[in-house]
Amino acid sequence: MPHVALCLAASMDGRIAEAVGGAPAFTSAYDRRKLFRLRAEADLLLVGAGTVRHEKLAPLVRDAELVNQRVAAGRPQHPAVAIVSRSLDLPWQARYFTAAKQRLFVLTERADPDTRALARERNVTLLEAGDDDLFTFGLAALAELGFAHVLAEGGGTLVHALLARDLVDRFYLTLAPLTLGRDTPPLVNGPRLEPAVSFDLHHVNQVGSELHLEYHRR
Ligand SMILES: NC(=O)c1ccc[n+]([C@@H]2O[C@H](COP(=O)([O-])OP(=O)(O)OC[C@H]3O[C@@H](n4cnc5c(N)ncnc54)[C@H](OP(=O)(O)O)[C@@H]3O)[C@@H](O)[C@H]2O)c1
């Protein structure tokens, strides 16, 4: 299996966007640079279909120096992206797919022939798990293709699915100094995790009133 790190920013009450269907706008420039650095270190970025539908912008490194370092090391300019989706209800006409700057994968259970054809047209590789667990199958398939370092970017449903399968090695959590309330997307969107997934705090960095926490799986 690949090494899997999560990176998300949350409010003090564990919320990851100001509105359902919105993209988070509450983090600092420092936090965005940290995200670009973590992306630049990764081979592949894992995102949930909910985030793709809401944000409609493929995650890129967006820092010329980091892009140059990747290229100098013989790596593609941007890490590949794998989208997790059961419904395959994705914005196939958006620039995310029509003008992709990186290799794209979609992890799903099964696709119909029309969706397979659409994916081929968009240069998207569909990884179909069939009756296997989508995450276990998908991550193993990606590891076989050489993607050893995965950065999972959320949202909360994806975070829950990864934690529930104990697939998270590291958790980079930005704690932003605000509270958002209940009707906003949560950091871990799913039922109680049994057993709870425990981490050790490895590093803390305070930038203004924002906390940057790095946890490693216990
Ligand atoms: N603050 C941050 O750092 C941060 C980071 C990322 C996202 N966000 C925010 O998070 C929100 C979205 O979060 P979300 O929880 O609604 O969505 P999400 O986690 O991005 O995506 C959920 C979708 O992923 C697919 N999926 C998840 N688990 C699956 C499984 N076990 N099997 C098959 N498919 C599975 C399903 O897609 P289908 O419905 O297509 O089947 C599901 O609807 C947005 O507002 C976004 O802006 C915040």
The ligand as an ORCA input file, in Angstrom:
! r2SCAN-3c Opt
* xyz 0 1
  N     -10.834     22.660      4.616
  C     -10.266     21.756      3.832
  O      -9.049     21.508      3.971
  C     -11.063     21.039      2.789
  C     -10.435     20.100      1.960
  C     -11.204     19.418      1.017
  C     -12.560     19.640      0.927
  N     -13.151     20.560      1.730
  C     -14.610     20.795      1.647
  O     -15.288     19.579      1.971
  C     -16.580     19.622      1.365
  C     -16.876     18.287      0.684
  O     -16.829     17.247      1.621
  P     -17.805     15.987      1.478
  O     -17.645     15.157      2.695
  O     -19.161     16.496      1.117
  O     -17.294     15.255      0.169
  P     -15.954     14.460     -0.227
  O     -15.402     13.702      0.931
  O     -15.054     15.362     -0.983
  O     -16.558     13.436     -1.299
  C     -17.577     12.524     -0.942
  C     -17.842     11.640     -2.133
  O     -16.735     10.757     -2.355
  C     -17.203      9.508     -2.816
  N     -16.939      8.509     -1.771
  C     -16.563      8.718     -0.499
  N     -16.447      7.545      0.158
  C     -16.756      6.581     -0.739
  C     -16.801      5.167     -0.688
  N     -16.533      4.499      0.439
  N     -17.149      4.493     -1.805
  C     -17.438      5.162     -2.939
  N     -17.406      6.513     -3.061
  C     -17.064      7.197     -1.970
  C     -18.713      9.658     -3.014
  O     -18.863     10.168     -4.334
  P     -20.203     10.011     -5.211
  O     -21.249     10.826     -4.530
  O     -19.815     10.566     -6.559
  O     -20.521      8.551     -5.243
  C     -19.038     10.723     -1.956
  O     -20.252     11.399     -2.197
  C     -16.565     20.775      0.364
  O     -17.286     21.868      0.901
  C     -15.078     21.104      0.245
  O     -14.857     22.433     -0.122
  C     -12.439     21.257      2.655
*
